[in-house]
Every structure is written in structure tokens, then in C-alpha cells.
């Protein structure tokens, strides 16, 4: 019996070790809550995956040039719990986003809330810990 338990433990450990590890980070490691931004743009891509959902918008800059921004939201299960589905936001939709800029100055934002084309303001399960 001990051999069976030991064998199963080894198999489970090997299976766990072979799975890809997803790096996770704290909000403060990557984003600056003092640098708030409000942007409007057209959805170009949506990655509905763990550990965070990401979506991308083409946003027109002050100079008229289009810049593609990336927006991090919470994990799919938290978003689903607050009413999101994979089809809440679609490629080509124009949405408004409020959130916190990346510390490194890149065009990335931790989204706090998203206003959908129908005017519904939805929380983005932000890791910032602020309620929308």
C-alpha cells in the first residue's frame, strides 16, 4: 500500500512540475495608481485567458496618430462573476476605459472599469483593489 501511495505521489509531483508556470505579479510592481488615465478606442484584440484577461484598443493620440494600447483586467472567473462574458466586448467595438498607467511608461493600463458601446459601465476586476 505504501508503494502505491508513494508512486501516486511521485506521478502527481511530476505532472505538476511539467505544467507551465504562469508568472503573477502585484499591481504595485507594474502599475502606478497615481497615474490615472481615461481612454476611448476601438477594440483590436481580446485575450480571454488566465491569469488575466487582456484587451487592446486603437486610440487616437493628440497628434492624430493611432496608438495600440494594452489593458489588463482581472481573471476570467472574477469577470464572469461580475457579469462579463467572452462576448461582452467584441473586436471593432468602441469602448471607454479608466485605469492606471504602467510604471515603465509603456502603453499598458490596469483597467479599473470599462464602458461598453451600450453605455454599461462594468468593473474590470482590477488588481488595484479599488471598487469601480
C-alpha positions as CSV (number, residue, x, y, z in Angstrom):
1,X,0.0,0.0,0.0
2,X,2.9,2.4,0.8
3,X,4.4,1.8,-2.6
4,X,1.1,2.7,-4.3
5,X,0.8,5.9,-2.3
6,X,4.4,6.8,-3.0
7,X,4.0,6.0,-6.7
8,X,0.9,8.2,-7.0
9,X,2.6,11.0,-5.1
10,X,5.6,10.9,-7.4
11,X,3.4,10.8,-10.5
12,X,1.4,13.8,-9.2
13,X,4.5,15.7,-8.4
14,X,6.0,15.1,-11.9
15,X,2.7,16.1,-13.5
16,X,2.6,19.3,-11.5
17,X,6.2,20.1,-12.3
18,X,5.7,19.6,-16.0
19,X,2.9,22.2,-16.3
20,X,3.9,25.6,-17.5
21,X,4.1,28.2,-14.7
22,X,2.4,31.5,-15.1
23,X,4.2,34.4,-13.5
24,X,1.9,36.5,-11.4
25,X,2.6,40.0,-10.1
26,X,1.2,42.5,-7.7
27,X,-0.5,45.6,-9.0
28,X,2.2,47.9,-7.5
29,X,5.0,46.0,-9.2
30,X,3.8,47.0,-12.6
31,X,1.2,49.9,-12.4
32,X,1.1,53.3,-10.8
33,X,-2.2,54.2,-9.1
34,X,-1.2,57.9,-9.1
35,X,-1.2,57.9,-12.9
36,X,-4.8,57.6,-13.9
37,X,-5.9,57.6,-17.5
38,X,-9.2,57.6,-19.4
39,X,-9.1,56.4,-22.9
40,X,-11.5,55.7,-25.7
41,X,-10.7,53.4,-28.6
42,X,-11.6,50.6,-30.9
43,X,-11.1,47.0,-29.7
44,X,-8.5,45.2,-31.8
45,X,-7.8,42.1,-29.8
46,X,-9.1,40.2,-26.7
47,X,-7.1,37.5,-24.9
48,X,-9.7,35.9,-22.5
49,X,-7.1,33.7,-20.7
50,X,-5.7,33.2,-17.2
51,X,-4.2,34.7,-15.1
52,X,-5.5,38.0,-16.5
53,X,-7.8,39.0,-19.4
54,X,-6.1,41.4,-21.8
55,X,-7.6,43.5,-24.5
56,X,-6.2,46.0,-26.9
57,X,-7.5,49.3,-28.3
58,X,-6.5,51.6,-31.1
59,X,-6.6,55.0,-29.6
60,X,-6.2,58.3,-31.5
61,X,-3.4,60.4,-29.9
62,X,-3.5,64.2,-29.6
63,X,-1.3,64.3,-32.8
64,X,-3.9,62.3,-34.7
65,X,-1.8,59.1,-34.8
66,X,-3.3,55.8,-33.8
67,X,-1.6,54.0,-30.9
68,X,-2.4,50.5,-29.8
69,X,-2.8,50.2,-26.0
70,X,-3.0,47.1,-23.9
71,X,-5.4,46.8,-20.9
72,X,-5.1,44.2,-18.2
73,X,-8.2,43.1,-16.4
74,X,-8.8,40.5,-13.7
75,X,-9.0,36.8,-14.3
76,X,-11.9,35.3,-16.3
77,X,-13.7,33.8,-13.3
78,X,-13.8,37.2,-11.4
79,X,-15.0,39.0,-14.6
80,X,-17.7,36.3,-15.2
81,X,-18.8,36.7,-11.6
82,X,-19.5,40.4,-12.2
83,X,-21.4,39.9,-15.5
84,X,-18.7,39.7,-18.2
85,X,-18.8,37.0,-20.9
86,X,-16.5,36.4,-23.8
87,X,-18.9,38.4,-25.9
88,X,-19.4,41.4,-23.7
89,X,-16.8,43.2,-25.7
90,X,-16.1,42.4,-29.4
91,X,-13.5,43.3,-32.0
92,X,-14.5,46.6,-33.6
93,X,-16.4,47.9,-30.5
94,X,-15.6,51.4,-29.3
95,X,-15.2,51.4,-25.5
96,X,-14.1,53.8,-22.8
97,X,-11.6,52.6,-20.2
98,X,-10.4,54.1,-16.9
99,X,-7.4,52.7,-15.1
100,X,-3.8,53.1,-14.0
101,X,-0.8,53.5,-16.3
102,X,2.2,51.2,-16.4
103,X,5.2,52.4,-14.3
104,X,7.6,51.9,-17.2
105,X,5.8,54.4,-19.4
106,X,4.6,51.8,-21.9
107,X,1.2,51.9,-23.5
108,X,-0.3,49.5,-20.9
109,X,-3.0,50.1,-18.4
110,X,-4.5,48.2,-15.5
111,X,-8.2,48.7,-16.3
112,X,-10.5,49.7,-13.4
113,X,-13.7,49.9,-15.4
114,X,-14.9,49.7,-19.0
115,X,-17.9,51.4,-20.5
116,X,-19.3,49.2,-23.3
117,X,-20.9,50.5,-26.5
118,X,-24.4,50.3,-25.0
119,X,-23.3,52.6,-22.2
120,X,-23.0,50.0,-19.4
121,X,-20.1,50.7,-17.0
122,X,-18.5,47.4,-15.9
123,X,-15.8,46.7,-13.3
124,X,-12.7,45.1,-14.7
125,X,-11.8,43.1,-11.6
126,X,-8.7,45.3,-11.2
127,X,-5.8,44.0,-9.1
128,X,-5.5,47.6,-7.8
129,X,-8.2,46.8,-5.2
130,X,-10.3,49.9,-5.9
131,X,-14.0,49.4,-6.5
132,X,-15.4,50.9,-9.6
